[in-house]
Every structure is written in C-alpha cells, then in structure tokens.
Amino acid sequence: SDALPPLEWDALASGTLLADAAYRRDGTATPFVAEAARRGFAARDGREMLAAQGALAFRHFFPSVPVPDDAIRRAMREALP
C-alpha cells in the first residue's frame, strides 16, 4: 500500500534520519521516503536493511569467512537499480 504511516512530522527534530523498510524495484522513492524528503528530512529506503540482512545471514552460515560486503551491495545494486 502507498498509504503513509501516521506520524507527527512536526514532533521530529531537524536532522532526524528516517528509514522505510520497503523499497521499490525500479529505484523510485517510496511514498514515505518521498514525503520525508519533501519535508526536509534525510530518508532511506530498505535497501541498506536488505544488504545488512544479507551480510548477517552470510556471517551466520559462514562464520569463518569474511563477509563480502562490497559484493553484497554490488549484487543488490545490479538487481535493484
């Protein structure tokens, strides 16, 4: 759904970084990220969360192998423009 969550925008301190767990495959901003940007807040979609989850899973299944963070992020960028 593209509905925005109920949020008291005026109660947020300037400089607050907002995050949306969702992301769009086409790379466009989610409605939440777009609204946050329109209101002057820094906002990120769920891509970094997705990459962090991938790194955590890799670490869990291959504990003795260094996590290939760059490869995870590169694969994500290639799959999700």
VMD Tcl script that draws the C-alpha trace (Angstrom):
set ca {
  {0.00 0.00 0.00}
  {1.14 3.54 -0.67}
  {-0.57 4.90 2.44}
  {1.72 6.86 4.73}
  {2.03 5.68 8.33}
  {0.58 8.01 10.95}
  {3.47 10.20 12.00}
  {3.69 13.50 13.82}
  {6.09 15.15 11.42}
  {6.25 18.34 13.47}
  {7.46 16.40 16.51}
  {10.61 15.20 14.71}
  {13.85 17.01 15.41}
  {15.64 18.54 12.46}
  {18.41 16.25 11.33}
  {16.36 13.12 12.04}
  {17.16 10.29 9.65}
  {14.07 8.33 8.67}
  {14.07 4.80 7.29}
  {11.48 2.83 5.36}
  {11.84 -0.95 5.44}
  {10.23 -1.07 2.00}
  {11.93 -0.34 -1.30}
  {10.87 -0.21 -4.91}
  {12.47 -2.43 -7.50}
  {12.53 0.43 -10.01}
  {14.62 2.61 -7.69}
  {12.00 5.32 -7.20}
  {11.33 6.64 -3.73}
  {8.65 5.02 -1.63}
  {5.82 7.38 -0.62}
  {7.27 7.60 2.90}
  {10.78 8.47 1.69}
  {9.35 10.97 -0.80}
  {7.26 12.66 1.90}
  {10.19 12.78 4.31}
  {12.36 14.40 1.64}
  {9.60 16.86 0.79}
  {9.55 17.87 4.45}
  {13.33 18.30 4.52}
  {14.33 15.12 6.35}
  {17.02 12.70 5.27}
  {15.39 9.36 4.47}
  {16.48 6.00 3.15}
  {14.55 3.08 1.75}
  {15.01 -0.55 2.78}
  {17.94 -1.36 0.51}
  {20.57 -0.88 3.23}
  {18.50 -3.03 5.58}
  {18.32 -5.69 2.89}
  {22.10 -5.61 2.42}
  {22.67 -5.74 6.19}
  {20.36 -8.74 6.49}
  {22.28 -10.47 3.72}
  {25.58 -9.78 5.47}
  {24.19 -11.07 8.77}
  {22.91 -14.25 7.13}
  {26.27 -14.78 5.42}
  {28.06 -14.35 8.76}
  {25.68 -16.86 10.37}
  {26.15 -19.57 7.75}
  {29.85 -18.97 7.05}
  {31.28 -17.74 10.39}
  {34.92 -18.24 9.42}
  {34.68 -16.42 6.07}
  {34.94 -12.60 5.88}
  {31.63 -11.04 4.86}
  {31.84 -9.79 1.25}
  {30.02 -6.51 1.97}
  {31.07 -4.94 -1.34}
  {29.84 -7.95 -3.32}
  {26.53 -7.98 -1.45}
  {25.93 -4.29 -2.14}
  {27.06 -4.62 -5.78}
  {24.67 -7.55 -6.34}
  {21.87 -5.57 -4.75}
  {22.56 -2.53 -6.96}
  {22.58 -4.76 -10.06}
  {19.32 -6.48 -9.08}
  {17.60 -3.32 -7.82}
  {18.61 -0.28 -9.88}
}
mol new
graphics top color blue
foreach p $ca { graphics top sphere $p radius 0.5 }
foreach p [lrange $ca 0 end-1] q [lrange $ca 1 end] { graphics top cylinder $p $q radius 0.2 }
display resetview
